[in-house]
Amino acid sequence: MWKSKVKINVNEQPIELDQQANIEQLLTFLDSPLKGSAIAVNQKIISRSEWANYKLQENDQVSLFQAIAGG
């Protein structure tokens, strides 16, 4: 059985993911660290505690940031 896919944009780059993918799965797919990352979906910051339950939808605009320590 084929899994349905959704098309999203991550930092303006098109990506296809499984339909039920969440933010943690997206970061794993992108080989991006979970620690030190910040995510906004459709210009709304999504808190880390919501990543496992936040299902990505068709045409979501995802902004992925790497937190930088320093002063």
N, C-alpha and C positions, 0 to 999 in steps of 0.2 A: 504494500500500500504506500502510495506517495504522500509525503507530508506537504501540506500547503505552505507556501512561502509568502512573506511580506517584504515589500521593498521600503527601505528607510534610507535616510541620508545621515551620515556621520561626518561631521565637519565638512559638509557639502560634497561628500563622496557617496555615490550610491552603493548600497549593500543589500543583499538578500539574506534573510534569516528564516528559520522555521517559524511558523505562525504563532506558536505559543512562547517564543523566546522572551526572556526577561533581561534586565540590564546586566546582571551578573553573567549570563550566558553570552551577551554581546561582548563584554570585556574579555571573556575567555576566547571567543571567536577571533577577536582583534589582537589577541596575545598582549593585552594591556593589563597592567597590574591593577588589582582591586584596591590595594592600599595606595593612597596618594592620588587617587583619581576623583574628579568631580564631574557630575553629569547634569546636563539640562536637556529636557525634552520639550520641544516647542516653546522654548524660552522660559521654561519653569524648572528651577533647580529641584532635583529629586534627591531626597536625603538617603544616605547609605542604608539606613534601616528599611527602606522601601524597595531596594534594588531587586531582591529575590522575588518579590510579588508584583513588581511593575511590569506588565506585559506590553511589549512594544506593538504599535499598530501601523497599518499601512500608511505610508507617507509621513511618518514621524520625522521631525527634524531634530537630530541628536547632536548636542555639542559636548565634546569630550575634552576635559582639561586635565593636565597633570599639575598637581599642587607643587609649589616650589617653596622650600624652606629658605629662610634668610631674613635679612632685615633691611 
